Amino acid sequence: MEWKRLISDRRLGLEELHSEGSQMRSDFQRDYDRMIFSSPFRRMQNKTQVFPLPGSIFVHNRLTHSLEVSTVGRSISREVLMRMHQQKKYSDEFNLLLNIPDIVATACLCHDLGNPPFGHSGEKTISTWFSEGPGVSLQNQLSPQQWSDLINFEGNANSFRLLTHQFVGRRKGGFAMTYSTLGTLVKYPWTSEHAGTKGKFGFFESEENLYRRVAEWLGIPEISQGVFARHPLVYLMEAADDICYQIMDIEDAHRLKILTTEEAATYLLAFFEEKRREKLRRGMGYLDDPNEKISYLRSSVIGVLVEQSADTFVRNLKPIMDGETVGALVNILPELQRDAYKSCSEMAYQRIYCAADVVDVDLAGNRIISYLLDILMDAVLNPSKNYSQLLLTKMPRQYDFNSPSIYGRIQAVLDHVSGMTDVYALDLFRKLNGHSLPAV
């Protein structure tokens, strides 16, 4: 792959209007601003990240997580640029490479747009509604790839759809983002039929041709049928996400008293050599507030992971540009940071993601999403019923509930449900169950 093709400000759906005119803001900066002001981005403030949405203690939601990932992604990108500049061999294209921080920062903002309400369990609830629930009956009416899309429902693929699909009454190309931003967003550039045991993939059948168009223009090779190489900048976006969710989950768990100050400090200090640990311990000694002590360590850990991720990316740049899969950057960091990250990950699965409040959200979210899918799917698949007609009058017009294909109508329901905030989904659940009526 070549940077002169990988970095392109060509916009999806507006290809015929593309121009090279000079502007105060680059098209990549416009992508960033466009996303900040978008409705799907704002809705993430009421979507669960891991812990229940805050009462008296503020923890991360999807919006604050995405903003932090974007900040870290930009920092890693700048560190990468500094290292590439020092190597001298990129001098002819360095002005082009200066766009990398904006591209990565925007992809980071977008990476969770397609996630449904109630955290990652929301994805699993949608998938199992088809593989284990009432949706099983639909399998014979869908193609193998369409069925695979549904039983492996993926927030990453849904993010690409949200940005690129032409919803009813909307413009061609969706948000009309640049090809480079879209390429950097797709963490798993293959179809659902290659999702494997983890169920990860990058685009639904409905958007496969759009991704092919993006990949062809950017010079991203198709390794085998339906499997593409990653855009190199995906590694930076992925690293920023991995750093933020793992380290910030520890800070949130400490604030919620799932971890003691001593436990949280032990996990965070493990990222450093002993000499640096002693310095950090002295720094903690100047702070009386336990939350500030952990925040101080958290910022230090993010700093070292930003530097090591940039080093690791540049060190592996040749195989990455050759389209080889080198693995997530956090898995190939120097041994000290790699082992510390693994230790945090193992602890999180044992202590944090199984915490009572987290499981309560998972259970409630499963019931709410399953119920909404039950009645909405029945309405779009049996629109002649009286209740279906009543229900469909309440649904947003941007979703094509009258699509001529069953797959299209199913996707319209999933577009609606996955776009809901936790609060909206709960409110709709109550209203449709008759537990909440106006003026009663």
C-alpha positions as CSV (number, residue, x, y, z in Angstrom):
1,M,0.0,0.0,0.0
2,E,1.1,3.6,-0.6
3,W,0.4,6.7,1.5
4,K,-0.4,8.8,-1.6
5,R,-3.4,6.6,-2.2
6,L,-4.2,5.7,1.5
7,I,-4.7,9.4,2.4
8,S,-7.5,10.6,0.2
9,D,-10.0,13.4,0.8
10,R,-12.4,12.0,-1.8
11,R,-15.9,11.9,-0.3
12,L,-18.4,9.0,-0.5
13,G,-21.4,10.0,-2.5
14,L,-19.9,13.3,-3.6
15,E,-17.2,11.9,-5.8
16,E,-18.3,14.0,-8.8
17,L,-18.0,17.1,-6.7
18,H,-14.5,16.5,-5.5
19,S,-12.1,19.4,-6.0
20,E,-8.5,20.1,-4.9
21,G,-9.2,23.7,-3.9
22,S,-7.4,25.2,-0.9
23,Q,-9.4,25.6,2.3
24,M,-8.8,26.9,5.8
25,R,-9.9,23.5,7.1
26,S,-8.9,20.3,5.4
27,D,-11.5,17.8,4.4
28,F,-10.3,15.6,7.3
29,Q,-10.9,18.4,9.8
30,R,-14.3,18.8,8.2
31,D,-15.0,15.1,8.9
32,Y,-14.1,15.6,12.6
33,D,-16.3,18.7,12.9
34,R,-19.2,17.0,11.1
35,M,-19.1,14.1,13.5
36,I,-18.9,16.3,16.6
37,F,-22.1,18.1,15.5
38,S,-24.0,15.0,14.5
39,S,-27.1,13.5,16.2
40,P,-25.7,9.9,16.4
41,F,-22.6,11.3,18.2
42,R,-24.7,13.2,20.7
43,R,-26.9,10.2,21.4
44,M,-23.9,8.4,22.8
45,Q,-24.0,10.4,26.0
46,N,-26.9,8.2,27.0
47,K,-25.5,4.9,26.1
48,T,-23.8,2.6,28.6
49,Q,-20.0,2.0,28.2
50,V,-19.5,-0.6,30.9
51,F,-21.1,0.7,34.2
52,P,-24.6,1.9,34.6
53,L,-25.2,5.5,33.7
54,P,-24.2,7.8,36.6
55,G,-26.1,8.7,39.7
56,S,-23.9,10.6,42.2
57,I,-20.6,9.1,40.8
58,F,-19.8,9.9,37.2
59,V,-18.4,7.1,35.1
60,H,-17.8,6.8,31.4
61,N,-20.5,6.6,28.8
62,R,-20.0,6.0,25.1
63,L,-19.6,9.7,24.4
64,T,-16.9,10.4,27.0
65,H,-15.1,7.2,26.0
66,S,-15.1,8.2,22.3
67,L,-13.8,11.7,23.0
68,E,-11.0,10.2,25.1
69,V,-10.2,7.6,22.4
70,S,-10.1,10.4,19.9
71,T,-7.7,12.4,22.0
72,V,-5.4,9.4,22.6
73,G,-5.6,8.5,18.9
74,R,-4.4,12.0,17.9
75,S,-1.5,11.8,20.4
76,I,-0.3,8.4,19.1
77,S,-0.5,9.8,15.5
78,R,1.6,12.8,16.4
79,E,4.2,10.5,18.0
80,V,4.2,8.4,14.9
81,L,4.7,11.5,12.7
82,M,7.6,12.6,14.8
83,R,9.3,9.2,14.4
84,M,8.6,9.0,10.6
85,H,10.0,12.5,10.2
86,Q,13.2,11.5,12.0
87,Q,13.6,8.6,9.5
88,K,13.9,11.1,6.6
89,K,12.7,8.7,4.0
90,Y,9.2,10.1,4.1
91,S,10.2,13.7,3.3
92,D,8.6,13.8,-0.1
93,E,5.2,12.9,1.2
94,F,5.4,14.4,4.7
95,N,2.9,17.2,4.0
96,L,0.4,14.5,3.1
97,L,1.2,12.5,6.2
98,L,0.4,15.6,8.4
99,N,-3.3,14.7,7.9
100,I,-2.9,11.4,9.8
101,P,-3.8,12.9,13.3
102,D,-7.1,14.3,12.0
103,I,-8.0,11.1,10.1
104,V,-7.3,8.9,13.2
105,A,-9.0,11.3,15.6
106,T,-12.2,11.3,13.5
107,A,-12.2,7.5,13.1
108,C,-11.9,7.3,16.9
109,L,-14.9,9.5,17.3
110,C,-16.9,7.2,15.0
111,H,-15.8,3.8,16.2
112,D,-18.7,3.2,18.7
113,L,-21.5,5.0,16.8
114,G,-23.1,1.7,15.8
115,N,-23.2,0.1,19.2
116,P,-26.7,-0.5,20.6
117,P,-27.9,0.6,24.0
118,F,-26.8,-1.2,27.2
119,G,-23.2,-1.8,26.5
120,H,-21.6,-4.7,24.7
121,S,-24.4,-7.0,25.9
122,G,-26.7,-5.2,23.5
123,E,-24.8,-6.6,20.5
124,K,-25.0,-10.1,22.0
125,T,-28.8,-9.7,22.7
126,I,-29.4,-8.8,19.0
127,S,-27.3,-11.7,17.7
128,T,-29.0,-14.3,20.0
129,W,-32.5,-13.0,19.2
130,F,-31.8,-14.5,15.7
131,S,-29.6,-17.5,16.7
132,E,-31.6,-18.6,19.8
133,G,-34.8,-16.6,19.8
134,P,-37.8,-15.9,17.6
135,G,-35.6,-14.8,14.8
136,V,-34.5,-18.4,14.1
137,S,-37.7,-18.8,11.9
138,L,-36.3,-16.2,9.5
139,Q,-33.2,-18.1,8.5
140,N,-34.7,-19.8,5.4
141,Q,-35.9,-16.4,4.0
142,L,-32.3,-15.0,4.0
143,S,-29.1,-15.6,2.1
144,P,-26.3,-17.3,4.1
145,Q,-24.4,-14.0,4.3
146,Q,-27.4,-12.1,5.4
147,W,-28.1,-14.7,8.1
148,S,-24.5,-14.5,9.2
149,D,-24.8,-10.7,9.4
150,L,-27.6,-11.1,11.9
151,I,-26.4,-13.9,14.1
152,N,-23.0,-12.0,14.4
153,F,-24.5,-8.5,14.8
154,E,-21.5,-6.2,15.2
155,G,-21.3,-2.6,16.4
156,N,-18.3,-2.0,14.2
157,A,-20.1,-3.1,11.0
158,N,-23.1,-1.0,12.1
159,S,-20.9,2.1,12.5
160,F,-19.8,1.8,8.9
161,R,-23.5,1.4,7.9
162,L,-24.6,4.4,9.9
163,L,-22.0,6.6,8.2
164,T,-22.5,5.4,4.7
165,H,-26.1,4.2,4.2
166,Q,-28.6,6.4,2.5
167,F,-31.4,6.5,4.9
168,V,-34.9,7.6,3.8
169,G,-34.8,11.3,2.9
170,R,-31.1,11.6,3.5
171,R,-28.3,12.3,1.0
172,K,-26.4,9.8,-1.1
173,G,-23.3,8.6,0.7
174,G,-24.8,9.0,4.2
175,F,-22.5,11.4,6.1
176,A,-20.4,11.7,3.0
177,M,-17.1,11.1,4.9
178,T,-13.7,11.0,3.2
179,Y,-12.6,7.6,2.0
180,S,-9.6,7.7,4.3
181,T,-11.8,8.2,7.4
182,L,-14.0,5.3,6.4
183,G,-11.1,3.1,5.7
184,T,-9.5,3.9,9.0
185,L,-12.8,3.1,10.8
186,V,-13.1,-0.5,9.6
187,K,-11.2,-2.5,12.2
188,Y,-12.2,-5.9,10.8
189,P,-12.2,-5.5,7.0
190,W,-14.0,-8.7,6.1
191,T,-17.5,-10.0,5.7
192,S,-19.5,-11.8,8.5
193,E,-18.8,-15.1,6.9
194,H,-15.2,-14.7,8.0
195,A,-16.2,-13.5,11.5
196,G,-14.8,-16.6,13.2
197,T,-15.4,-17.5,16.9
198,K,-15.2,-13.9,18.1
199,G,-17.9,-12.8,15.7
200,K,-16.0,-9.7,14.5
201,F,-16.5,-8.3,11.0
202,G,-16.5,-4.9,9.4
203,F,-19.5,-4.4,7.1
204,F,-22.9,-6.0,6.4
205,E,-23.8,-7.4,3.0
206,S,-25.8,-4.2,2.3
207,E,-22.6,-2.1,2.6
208,E,-20.1,-4.5,1.1
209,N,-20.0,-2.8,-2.3
210,L,-19.5,0.6,-0.6
211,Y,-16.5,-0.8,1.3
212,R,-15.1,-2.3,-1.9
213,R,-15.3,1.1,-3.6
214,V,-13.4,2.7,-0.7
215,A,-10.8,-0.1,-0.6
216,E,-10.2,0.0,-4.3
217,W,-9.7,3.7,-4.4
218,L,-7.3,3.7,-1.4
219,G,-5.3,0.7,-2.8
220,I,-6.2,-1.7,0.0
221,P,-5.8,-5.2,-1.4
222,E,-8.3,-8.0,-1.1
223,I,-6.3,-10.9,0.3
224,S,-9.0,-13.5,-0.4
225,Q,-12.7,-13.4,-1.3
226,G,-14.4,-11.0,1.2
227,V,-11.2,-10.5,3.2
228,F,-9.2,-7.2,2.9
229,A,-5.9,-6.0,4.4
230,R,-6.3,-3.3,7.1
231,H,-5.8,0.3,6.3
232,P,-2.6,1.0,8.3
233,L,-4.2,3.8,10.3
234,V,-6.7,1.2,11.8
235,Y,-3.9,0.1,14.1
236,L,-3.6,3.5,15.6
237,M,-7.4,3.8,16.1
238,E,-7.5,0.3,17.6
239,A,-4.6,1.1,20.0
240,A,-6.3,4.2,21.2
241,D,-9.5,2.3,21.9
242,D,-7.7,-0.5,23.6
243,I,-5.7,1.9,25.8
244,C,-8.7,3.9,26.9
245,Y,-11.2,1.2,27.7
246,Q,-8.8,-0.9,29.6
247,I,-7.2,1.9,31.7
248,M,-10.3,4.0,32.2
249,D,-12.3,0.9,33.3
250,I,-9.8,0.6,36.1
251,E,-10.3,4.2,37.2
252,D,-14.1,3.8,37.0
253,A,-14.0,0.6,39.0
254,H,-11.9,2.4,41.7
255,R,-14.4,5.3,41.9
256,L,-17.2,2.7,42.3
257,K,-15.2,0.9,45.0
258,I,-15.0,-2.3,43.0
259,L,-11.2,-2.0,43.4
260,T,-9.4,-0.5,46.4
261,T,-6.9,2.3,45.9
262,E,-4.0,-0.2,46.6
263,E,-5.3,-2.7,44.0
264,A,-5.8,-0.1,41.3
265,A,-2.4,1.4,42.0
266,T,-0.7,-2.0,41.8
267,Y,-2.1,-2.7,38.4
268,L,-1.2,0.7,37.0
269,L,2.3,0.8,38.4
270,A,3.0,-2.5,36.7
271,F,3.5,-0.6,33.4
272,F,6.7,0.9,34.6
273,E,10.3,-0.1,35.6
274,E,11.0,0.0,39.3
275,K,12.9,3.4,39.1
276,R,9.9,5.1,37.5
277,R,7.5,3.4,40.0
278,E,9.3,5.0,42.9
279,K,9.0,8.4,41.3
280,L,5.3,7.8,40.7
281,R,4.8,6.7,44.3
282,R,6.4,9.9,45.5
283,G,4.1,11.8,43.3
284,M,1.1,10.0,44.7
285,G,2.4,11.0,48.2
286,Y,1.7,14.7,47.4
287,L,-2.0,13.9,46.9
288,D,-4.6,13.2,49.7
289,D,-7.6,12.3,47.5
290,P,-7.5,8.6,46.5
291,N,-9.3,9.4,43.2
292,E,-6.6,12.0,42.4
293,K,-3.9,9.4,43.1
294,I,-5.4,7.0,40.6
295,S,-6.0,9.7,38.1
296,Y,-2.4,10.7,38.3
297,L,-1.3,7.1,37.7
298,R,-3.8,6.7,34.9
299,S,-2.5,9.7,33.0
300,S,1.1,8.4,33.4
301,V,0.1,5.0,32.1
302,I,-1.7,6.4,29.0
303,G,1.4,8.5,28.4
304,V,3.8,5.6,28.3
305,L,1.3,3.5,26.2
306,V,1.0,6.3,23.7
307,E,4.8,6.4,23.2
308,Q,5.2,2.6,23.1
309,S,2.3,2.2,20.7
310,A,3.9,4.7,18.3
311,D,7.2,3.0,18.5
312,T,5.6,-0.4,17.9
313,F,3.6,0.9,14.9
314,V,6.7,2.5,13.2
315,R,8.8,-0.6,14.0
316,N,6.2,-2.8,12.2
317,L,5.4,-0.3,9.4
318,K,6.8,-2.4,6.6
319,P,4.7,-5.5,7.1
320,I,1.7,-3.3,7.9
321,M,2.1,-1.5,4.6
322,D,2.5,-4.9,2.9
323,G,-0.9,-5.8,4.1
324,E,0.3,-8.4,6.6
325,T,-1.7,-8.9,9.9
326,V,0.7,-8.0,12.8
327,G,-2.0,-8.1,15.5
328,A,-3.3,-5.4,17.8
329,L,-0.5,-3.0,18.9
330,V,-1.2,-3.6,22.6
331,N,-0.4,-7.3,22.0
332,I,3.0,-6.6,20.5
333,L,4.2,-3.9,22.9
334,P,7.5,-4.3,24.8
335,E,7.2,-7.2,27.3
336,L,6.8,-5.0,30.4
337,Q,3.8,-3.1,29.0
338,R,2.4,-6.1,27.2
339,D,2.3,-8.2,30.4
340,A,0.9,-5.3,32.5
341,Y,-1.9,-4.8,29.9
342,K,-2.7,-8.5,29.9
343,S,-2.8,-8.5,33.7
344,C,-5.3,-5.6,33.7
345,S,-7.4,-7.4,31.0
346,E,-7.6,-10.6,33.0
347,M,-8.5,-8.8,36.2
348,A,-11.2,-6.8,34.4
349,Y,-13.0,-9.9,33.2
350,Q,-12.8,-11.4,36.7
351,R,-13.7,-8.4,38.8
352,I,-15.1,-5.6,36.7
353,Y,-17.3,-7.0,33.9
354,C,-18.9,-9.5,36.3
355,A,-19.6,-6.8,39.0
356,A,-23.2,-6.9,40.2
357,D,-24.2,-3.5,38.7
358,V,-22.8,-4.4,35.3
359,V,-24.6,-7.7,35.2
360,D,-27.8,-5.9,36.3
361,V,-27.6,-3.7,33.2
362,D,-26.9,-6.7,31.0
363,L,-30.0,-8.5,32.3
364,A,-32.3,-5.5,32.0
365,G,-30.9,-4.6,28.6
366,N,-31.4,-8.1,27.4
367,R,-35.1,-8.1,28.4
368,I,-35.7,-4.6,27.0
369,I,-34.0,-5.1,23.6
370,S,-35.5,-8.6,23.2
371,Y,-39.0,-7.2,23.8
372,L,-38.5,-4.3,21.4
373,L,-37.2,-6.7,18.7
374,D,-40.2,-9.0,19.3
375,I,-42.8,-6.4,18.6
376,L,-41.0,-4.3,16.0
377,M,-40.0,-7.3,13.9
378,D,-43.6,-8.6,14.0
379,A,-44.8,-5.2,12.9
380,V,-42.6,-5.0,9.8
381,L,-43.0,-8.6,8.8
382,N,-46.8,-8.6,9.4
383,P,-47.8,-4.9,8.6
384,S,-51.4,-5.7,7.9
385,K,-52.1,-6.4,11.6
386,N,-54.0,-3.6,13.5
387,Y,-51.3,-3.4,16.2
388,S,-48.6,-3.3,13.5
389,Q,-50.2,-0.4,11.8
390,L,-50.5,1.5,15.0
391,L,-46.9,0.8,16.0
392,L,-45.5,1.7,12.6
393,T,-47.1,5.2,12.7
394,K,-44.8,5.9,15.7
395,M,-41.6,4.8,14.1
396,P,-39.1,7.3,12.6
397,R,-39.5,7.9,8.9
398,Q,-35.8,7.7,8.1
399,Y,-35.9,3.9,8.5
400,D,-37.2,1.9,5.5
401,F,-39.7,-0.3,7.3
402,N,-41.5,-0.8,3.9
403,S,-38.4,-2.2,2.1
404,P,-39.3,-4.7,-0.6
405,S,-36.8,-7.3,0.9
406,I,-37.2,-9.0,4.3
407,Y,-33.5,-8.3,4.9
408,G,-34.1,-4.6,4.3
409,R,-37.0,-4.5,6.8
410,I,-35.0,-6.4,9.4
411,Q,-32.2,-4.0,9.0
412,A,-34.6,-1.0,9.4
413,V,-35.6,-2.4,12.8
414,L,-32.0,-3.0,13.8
415,D,-31.1,0.6,12.7
416,H,-33.9,1.9,14.9
417,V,-33.1,-0.2,18.0
418,S,-29.3,0.1,17.8
419,G,-29.7,3.9,17.5
420,M,-31.7,4.2,20.7
421,T,-30.2,5.5,23.9
422,D,-30.6,3.5,27.1
423,V,-33.1,6.0,28.3
424,Y,-35.2,6.0,25.1
425,A,-35.2,2.2,24.9
426,L,-36.4,1.9,28.5
427,D,-39.1,4.6,28.0
428,L,-40.3,2.9,24.8
429,F,-40.4,-0.5,26.6
430,R,-42.5,1.0,29.4
431,K,-44.9,2.7,27.0
432,L,-45.4,-0.4,24.8
433,N,-46.1,-2.5,27.9
434,G,-48.7,0.0,29.1
435,H,-46.6,1.0,32.1
436,S,-46.3,4.6,31.1
437,L,-49.1,6.6,29.7
438,P,-49.3,10.4,29.0
439,A,-51.2,12.4,31.7
440,V,-51.8,9.4,33.9
